[in-house]
Amino acid sequence: MSADVTDEFPVSSIPAANVSSVPLRSPLRYPGGKSWLIPHLRTWLSQLTERPKIFLEPFCGGATASLLAIAEDYADHASMVELDEAIATFWKCVLERPSELCNLIESFDVEPEAVDELLDSSYRTDANRAFRTLIRNRTSRAGIIANGAALLRKGENGRGLESRWYPQTLIRRIRDIEPNRHRLSIQCADGLAQLKKCVDQSGVVAFVDPPYTIGNKQPGRRLYSHNEIDHEALFETLSASDADFLMTYDADPHVSELIRQHDFSAARVEVRTAHASIRSELVITRQPIFA
C-alpha cells in the first residue's frame, strides 16, 4: 500500500470494534469478516432518513451485516446474496432446516479421521451439504473453504480441530436466528447482477463488501472460491442509483481513484489482524458520515 492512500482519507471518527465487545451472531468464521465494522453499521443505519424495507447484502459471506440489521430491527427484511453455492446452501439450511442442522452439529465428534471422512464424502441433501460446509469452515485455517485450504493442526492452545468447534455455541447462534428467519432470505446468485437489479427499488439500502481484493496482492484468490469482479461496474452501479449504501474496501490506489471519480465519501479504519498487525480498511458512503 502506498503512503498516499493511507494519508488521503481521514481516520474514521469510530474506531474498529474489538471482537469481544460486539455480538457474534454468525455460525461461520469468515475470512475478511466484519465484526470490527459493527459500530459503523449501527451508525450508518441509525442515520438513514427512512427505515429500509430491504437490507441488501449482495456478497453476504458470513452475513454479519444482515444478521445485525434484522436482530437489532434496523430493516424490515434482509436479502442475502452469495455466489458460492456451498455458503448459499449453508444459509438456506439455517433458514429452512435449522433443527436438522443443529442435530448434525450436536451429534458430531470432531476427530481428524471423522473430519477427513466427512470432507471427502458427497452428500445430496442440503442439510448434509450445509453441515459439511460448516465443518470445513470451522476446522480450516482462518475459516477458508476455498479449494486447497489446510485444516487446523495445532489450533488454539494446542487443541487442534476442537479449538474452533463449539457445538453448543453454534447451535445457540442458529437458534437465535430462527425467530427472525421469515425476515431473512438467501439467493445463490451473482452479487453484482443482483445489486444492479435491486438497488433502484423503493426502500432498498445496500451493504457492499466484495470479497474480491483489488491491486497487486489480491489475497482474495487464496481466500475465496469466487474472486473476480468488475470494480468499475460496481462503483458505477452505486453511483447511478439513489440508494443509500455502505461499502468497504482495502485501501488501494485504484479504489482511491474510483472514490474520487464518483465523488463518494471515505474514511479509514485501522483494523488489527489476528497476527497483531494493522491494516487499513476504507469505509465508503455516498455522504460524509464517519469523516
Contacts in CASP RR format, 6 or more apart in sequence:
PFRMAT RR
TARGET T0000
AUTHOR 0000-0000-0000
METHOD contacts of the structure
MODEL  1
MSADVTDEFPVSSIPAANVSSVPLRSPLRYPGGKSWLIPHLRTWLSQLTE
RPKIFLEPFCGGATASLLAIAEDYADHASMVELDEAIATFWKCVLERPSE
LCNLIESFDVEPEAVDELLDSSYRTDANRAFRTLIRNRTSRAGIIANGAA
LLRKGENGRGLESRWYPQTLIRRIRDIEPNRHRLSIQCADGLAQLKKCVD
QSGVVAFVDPPYTIGNKQPGRRLYSHNEIDHEALFETLSASDADFLMTYD
ADPHVSELIRQHDFSAARVEVRTAHASIRSELVITRQPIFA
1 250 0 8 1.000
1 251 0 8 1.000
1 252 0 8 1.000
1 280 0 8 1.000
2 253 0 8 1.000
4 253 0 8 1.000
5 251 0 8 1.000
5 252 0 8 1.000
5 253 0 8 1.000
5 255 0 8 1.000
5 256 0 8 1.000
5 280 0 8 1.000
6 251 0 8 1.000
6 268 0 8 1.000
6 280 0 8 1.000
8 256 0 8 1.000
9 251 0 8 1.000
9 256 0 8 1.000
9 259 0 8 1.000
9 266 0 8 1.000
9 267 0 8 1.000
9 268 0 8 1.000
9 282 0 8 1.000
9 291 0 8 1.000
10 267 0 8 1.000
10 268 0 8 1.000
10 291 0 8 1.000
11 267 0 8 1.000
11 268 0 8 1.000
11 269 0 8 1.000
11 270 0 8 1.000
12 40 0 8 1.000
12 267 0 8 1.000
12 268 0 8 1.000
12 269 0 8 1.000
12 283 0 8 1.000
12 290 0 8 1.000
12 291 0 8 1.000
13 267 0 8 1.000
13 290 0 8 1.000
13 291 0 8 1.000
14 39 0 8 1.000
14 40 0 8 1.000
14 43 0 8 1.000
14 269 0 8 1.000
14 290 0 8 1.000
15 39 0 8 1.000
15 269 0 8 1.000
15 270 0 8 1.000
16 36 0 8 1.000
16 37 0 8 1.000
16 269 0 8 1.000
16 270 0 8 1.000
16 271 0 8 1.000
16 272 0 8 1.000
16 281 0 8 1.000
17 35 0 8 1.000
17 36 0 8 1.000
17 37 0 8 1.000
17 38 0 8 1.000
17 39 0 8 1.000
18 36 0 8 1.000
19 35 0 8 1.000
19 36 0 8 1.000
22 35 0 8 1.000
22 38 0 8 1.000
22 39 0 8 1.000
23 38 0 8 1.000
23 68 0 8 1.000
23 71 0 8 1.000
24 35 0 8 1.000
24 173 0 8 1.000
25 64 0 8 1.000
25 67 0 8 1.000
25 68 0 8 1.000
25 71 0 8 1.000
25 173 0 8 1.000
25 176 0 8 1.000
25 177 0 8 1.000
26 62 0 8 1.000
26 63 0 8 1.000
26 64 0 8 1.000
26 67 0 8 1.000
26 173 0 8 1.000
27 94 0 8 1.000
27 134 0 8 1.000
27 170 0 8 1.000
27 173 0 8 1.000
27 174 0 8 1.000
28 61 0 8 1.000
28 62 0 8 1.000
28 63 0 8 1.000
28 87 0 8 1.000
28 90 0 8 1.000
28 134 0 8 1.000
28 137 0 8 1.000
28 143 0 8 1.000
29 137 0 8 1.000
29 138 0 8 1.000
29 142 0 8 1.000
29 143 0 8 1.000
29 164 0 8 1.000
30 61 0 8 1.000
30 62 0 8 1.000
30 64 0 8 1.000
30 137 0 8 1.000
30 143 0 8 1.000
31 142 0 8 1.000
31 143 0 8 1.000
31 144 0 8 1.000
31 211 0 8 1.000
31 223 0 8 1.000
31 224 0 8 1.000
32 211 0 8 1.000
32 223 0 8 1.000
33 62 0 8 1.000
33 64 0 8 1.000
34 41 0 8 1.000
34 64 0 8 1.000
34 65 0 8 1.000
34 209 0 8 1.000
34 248 0 8 1.000
35 64 0 8 1.000
36 269 0 8 1.000
36 271 0 8 1.000
37 64 0 8 1.000
37 65 0 8 1.000
37 248 0 8 1.000
37 269 0 8 1.000
37 281 0 8 1.000
37 283 0 8 1.000
38 64 0 8 1.000
38 68 0 8 1.000
40 246 0 8 1.000
40 269 0 8 1.000
40 283 0 8 1.000
40 290 0 8 1.000
41 65 0 8 1.000
41 68 0 8 1.000
41 69 0 8 1.000
41 207 0 8 1.000
41 246 0 8 1.000
42 68 0 8 1.000
42 72 0 8 1.000
42 74 0 8 1.000
43 289 0 8 1.000
43 290 0 8 1.000
44 246 0 8 1.000
44 285 0 8 1.000
44 289 0 8 1.000
45 52 0 8 1.000
45 69 0 8 1.000
45 74 0 8 1.000
45 75 0 8 1.000
45 205 0 8 1.000
46 74 0 8 1.000
47 289 0 8 1.000
48 205 0 8 1.000
48 244 0 8 1.000
50 203 0 8 1.000
51 74 0 8 1.000
51 75 0 8 1.000
51 76 0 8 1.000
52 69 0 8 1.000
52 74 0 8 1.000
52 75 0 8 1.000
52 76 0 8 1.000
52 203 0 8 1.000
52 204 0 8 1.000
52 205 0 8 1.000
53 75 0 8 1.000
53 76 0 8 1.000
53 77 0 8 1.000
53 202 0 8 1.000
53 203 0 8 1.000
53 204 0 8 1.000
54 75 0 8 1.000
54 76 0 8 1.000
54 77 0 8 1.000
54 78 0 8 1.000
54 79 0 8 1.000
54 198 0 8 1.000
54 201 0 8 1.000
54 203 0 8 1.000
54 204 0 8 1.000
54 205 0 8 1.000
55 65 0 8 1.000
55 66 0 8 1.000
55 69 0 8 1.000
55 70 0 8 1.000
55 74 0 8 1.000
55 75 0 8 1.000
55 77 0 8 1.000
55 78 0 8 1.000
55 79 0 8 1.000
55 205 0 8 1.000
55 206 0 8 1.000
55 207 0 8 1.000
56 78 0 8 1.000
56 79 0 8 1.000
56 81 0 8 1.000
56 194 0 8 1.000
56 195 0 8 1.000
56 198 0 8 1.000
56 199 0 8 1.000
56 204 0 8 1.000
56 205 0 8 1.000
56 206 0 8 1.000
56 207 0 8 1.000
57 63 0 8 1.000
57 65 0 8 1.000
57 66 0 8 1.000
57 78 0 8 1.000
57 79 0 8 1.000
57 80 0 8 1.000
57 81 0 8 1.000
57 206 0 8 1.000
57 207 0 8 1.000
57 209 0 8 1.000
58 81 0 8 1.000
58 191 0 8 1.000
58 192 0 8 1.000
58 194 0 8 1.000
58 195 0 8 1.000
58 206 0 8 1.000
58 208 0 8 1.000
59 81 0 8 1.000
59 82 0 8 1.000
59 83 0 8 1.000
59 191 0 8 1.000
59 208 0 8 1.000
59 209 0 8 1.000
59 210 0 8 1.000
59 211 0 8 1.000
60 66 0 8 1.000
60 80 0 8 1.000
60 81 0 8 1.000
60 82 0 8 1.000
60 87 0 8 1.000
60 91 0 8 1.000
60 186 0 8 1.000
61 82 0 8 1.000
61 84 0 8 1.000
61 87 0 8 1.000
61 211 0 8 1.000
62 87 0 8 1.000
63 80 0 8 1.000
63 91 0 8 1.000
65 207 0 8 1.000
65 209 0 8 1.000
66 78 0 8 1.000
66 79 0 8 1.000
66 80 0 8 1.000
66 184 0 8 1.000
66 207 0 8 1.000
67 78 0 8 1.000
67 177 0 8 1.000
67 184 0 8 1.000
68 74 0 8 1.000
69 75 0 8 1.000
69 78 0 8 1.000
69 207 0 8 1.000
70 77 0 8 1.000
70 78 0 8 1.000
70 180 0 8 1.000
70 183 0 8 1.000
70 184 0 8 1.000
71 176 0 8 1.000
71 180 0 8 1.000
75 205 0 8 1.000
76 183 0 8 1.000
77 183 0 8 1.000
77 184 0 8 1.000
77 185 0 8 1.000
78 183 0 8 1.000
78 184 0 8 1.000
78 185 0 8 1.000
79 185 0 8 1.000
79 187 0 8 1.000
79 198 0 8 1.000
80 91 0 8 1.000
80 184 0 8 1.000
80 185 0 8 1.000
80 186 0 8 1.000
80 187 0 8 1.000
81 186 0 8 1.000
81 187 0 8 1.000
81 188 0 8 1.000
81 189 0 8 1.000
81 190 0 8 1.000
81 191 0 8 1.000
81 194 0 8 1.000
82 88 0 8 1.000
82 91 0 8 1.000
82 186 0 8 1.000
82 187 0 8 1.000
82 188 0 8 1.000
82 189 0 8 1.000
82 191 0 8 1.000
83 188 0 8 1.000
83 189 0 8 1.000
83 190 0 8 1.000
83 191 0 8 1.000
83 226 0 8 1.000
84 145 0 8 1.000
84 224 0 8 1.000
84 225 0 8 1.000
84 226 0 8 1.000
85 188 0 8 1.000
86 129 0 8 1.000
86 132 0 8 1.000
86 133 0 8 1.000
86 136 0 8 1.000
86 145 0 8 1.000
86 225 0 8 1.000
87 133 0 8 1.000
87 145 0 8 1.000
88 186 0 8 1.000
88 187 0 8 1.000
88 188 0 8 1.000
89 126 0 8 1.000
89 129 0 8 1.000
89 130 0 8 1.000
89 133 0 8 1.000
89 188 0 8 1.000
90 129 0 8 1.000
90 130 0 8 1.000
90 133 0 8 1.000
90 134 0 8 1.000
91 186 0 8 1.000
92 126 0 8 1.000
92 130 0 8 1.000
92 186 0 8 1.000
92 188 0 8 1.000
93 100 0 8 1.000
93 101 0 8 1.000
93 126 0 8 1.000
93 127 0 8 1.000
93 129 0 8 1.000
93 130 0 8 1.000
93 131 0 8 1.000
94 101 0 8 1.000
94 130 0 8 1.000
94 174 0 8 1.000
94 177 0 8 1.000
94 181 0 8 1.000
95 177 0 8 1.000
95 181 0 8 1.000
95 184 0 8 1.000
95 185 0 8 1.000
95 186 0 8 1.000
96 126 0 8 1.000
96 181 0 8 1.000
97 126 0 8 1.000
97 127 0 8 1.000
97 130 0 8 1.000
98 174 0 8 1.000
98 175 0 8 1.000
98 177 0 8 1.000
98 178 0 8 1.000
98 181 0 8 1.000
100 127 0 8 1.000
101 127 0 8 1.000
101 130 0 8 1.000
101 131 0 8 1.000
101 134 0 8 1.000
101 174 0 8 1.000
102 171 0 8 1.000
102 174 0 8 1.000
102 175 0 8 1.000
104 127 0 8 1.000
104 128 0 8 1.000
104 131 0 8 1.000
105 131 0 8 1.000
105 134 0 8 1.000
105 167 0 8 1.000
105 170 0 8 1.000
105 171 0 8 1.000
105 174 0 8 1.000
106 167 0 8 1.000
106 171 0 8 1.000
108 114 0 8 1.000
108 118 0 8 1.000
108 131 0 8 1.000
108 135 0 8 1.000
108 167 0 8 1.000
110 135 0 8 1.000
110 139 0 8 1.000
110 161 0 8 1.000
110 162 0 8 1.000
110 165 0 8 1.000
111 161 0 8 1.000
112 151 0 8 1.000
112 161 0 8 1.000
115 135 0 8 1.000
115 139 0 8 1.000
115 151 0 8 1.000
115 161 0 8 1.000
118 131 0 8 1.000
118 132 0 8 1.000
118 135 0 8 1.000
119 132 0 8 1.000
119 135 0 8 1.000
119 136 0 8 1.000
121 132 0 8 1.000
123 129 0 8 1.000
123 132 0 8 1.000
133 145 0 8 1.000
134 170 0 8 1.000
136 145 0 8 1.000
136 149 0 8 1.000
137 143 0 8 1.000
137 145 0 8 1.000
138 164 0 8 1.000
138 165 0 8 1.000
138 170 0 8 1.000
139 151 0 8 1.000
139 152 0 8 1.000
139 161 0 8 1.000
139 164 0 8 1.000
139 165 0 8 1.000
140 149 0 8 1.000
140 150 0 8 1.000
140 151 0 8 1.000
140 152 0 8 1.000
141 149 0 8 1.000
141 150 0 8 1.000
141 151 0 8 1.000
141 152 0 8 1.000
142 223 0 8 1.000
142 274 0 8 1.000
143 149 0 8 1.000
143 164 0 8 1.000
144 222 0 8 1.000
144 223 0 8 1.000
145 225 0 8 1.000
146 222 0 8 1.000
146 223 0 8 1.000
146 224 0 8 1.000
146 225 0 8 1.000
147 225 0 8 1.000
151 161 0 8 1.000
152 160 0 8 1.000
152 161 0 8 1.000
152 163 0 8 1.000
152 164 0 8 1.000
153 160 0 8 1.000
154 160 0 8 1.000
155 161 0 8 1.000
155 163 0 8 1.000
155 164 0 8 1.000
156 163 0 8 1.000
156 164 0 8 1.000
157 163 0 8 1.000
177 184 0 8 1.000
187 194 0 8 1.000
192 229 0 8 1.000
192 230 0 8 1.000
192 233 0 8 1.000
192 234 0 8 1.000
192 237 0 8 1.000
195 206 0 8 1.000
195 208 0 8 1.000
195 234 0 8 1.000
195 237 0 8 1.000
195 238 0 8 1.000
196 237 0 8 1.000
198 204 0 8 1.000
199 206 0 8 1.000
199 237 0 8 1.000
199 238 0 8 1.000
199 241 0 8 1.000
199 243 0 8 1.000
199 245 0 8 1.000
200 241 0 8 1.000
200 242 0 8 1.000
200 243 0 8 1.000
203 243 0 8 1.000
204 243 0 8 1.000
205 243 0 8 1.000
205 244 0 8 1.000
205 245 0 8 1.000
206 238 0 8 1.000
206 243 0 8 1.000
206 244 0 8 1.000
206 245 0 8 1.000
206 246 0 8 1.000
206 247 0 8 1.000
207 245 0 8 1.000
207 246 0 8 1.000
207 247 0 8 1.000
208 234 0 8 1.000
208 238 0 8 1.000
208 245 0 8 1.000
208 246 0 8 1.000
208 247 0 8 1.000
208 248 0 8 1.000
209 247 0 8 1.000
209 248 0 8 1.000
210 229 0 8 1.000
210 231 0 8 1.000
210 234 0 8 1.000
210 249 0 8 1.000
211 220 0 8 1.000
211 223 0 8 1.000
211 224 0 8 1.000
211 226 0 8 1.000
211 227 0 8 1.000
212 220 0 8 1.000
212 224 0 8 1.000
212 226 0 8 1.000
212 227 0 8 1.000
212 228 0 8 1.000
212 229 0 8 1.000
212 231 0 8 1.000
213 219 0 8 1.000
213 220 0 8 1.000
213 227 0 8 1.000
213 250 0 8 1.000
213 252 0 8 1.000
214 231 0 8 1.000
214 249 0 8 1.000
214 250 0 8 1.000
214 252 0 8 1.000
214 254 0 8 1.000
214 255 0 8 1.000
215 252 0 8 1.000
215 253 0 8 1.000
215 254 0 8 1.000
218 227 0 8 1.000
220 227 0 8 1.000
221 227 0 8 1.000
231 254 0 8 1.000
231 255 0 8 1.000
231 258 0 8 1.000
232 258 0 8 1.000
235 258 0 8 1.000
235 259 0 8 1.000
235 261 0 8 1.000
235 262 0 8 1.000
235 264 0 8 1.000
236 262 0 8 1.000
238 245 0 8 1.000
238 247 0 8 1.000
238 262 0 8 1.000
238 264 0 8 1.000
238 286 0 8 1.000
239 262 0 8 1.000
239 264 0 8 1.000
244 285 0 8 1.000
244 286 0 8 1.000
245 285 0 8 1.000
245 286 0 8 1.000
246 283 0 8 1.000
246 284 0 8 1.000
246 285 0 8 1.000
247 283 0 8 1.000
247 284 0 8 1.000
247 285 0 8 1.000
248 281 0 8 1.000
248 282 0 8 1.000
248 283 0 8 1.000
248 284 0 8 1.000
249 255 0 8 1.000
249 281 0 8 1.000
249 282 0 8 1.000
249 284 0 8 1.000
250 279 0 8 1.000
250 280 0 8 1.000
250 281 0 8 1.000
250 282 0 8 1.000
251 268 0 8 1.000
251 280 0 8 1.000
251 281 0 8 1.000
251 282 0 8 1.000
255 282 0 8 1.000
256 266 0 8 1.000
259 266 0 8 1.000
259 282 0 8 1.000
259 284 0 8 1.000
264 284 0 8 1.000
264 285 0 8 1.000
264 286 0 8 1.000
265 284 0 8 1.000
265 285 0 8 1.000
265 286 0 8 1.000
265 287 0 8 1.000
265 288 0 8 1.000
265 289 0 8 1.000
265 290 0 8 1.000
265 291 0 8 1.000
266 282 0 8 1.000
266 283 0 8 1.000
266 284 0 8 1.000
266 285 0 8 1.000
266 291 0 8 1.000
267 282 0 8 1.000
267 283 0 8 1.000
267 289 0 8 1.000
267 290 0 8 1.000
267 291 0 8 1.000
268 280 0 8 1.000
268 281 0 8 1.000
268 282 0 8 1.000
268 283 0 8 1.000
269 280 0 8 1.000
269 281 0 8 1.000
269 282 0 8 1.000
269 283 0 8 1.000
270 278 0 8 1.000
270 279 0 8 1.000
270 280 0 8 1.000
271 278 0 8 1.000
271 279 0 8 1.000
271 280 0 8 1.000
271 281 0 8 1.000
272 278 0 8 1.000
273 279 0 8 1.000
283 290 0 8 1.000
END
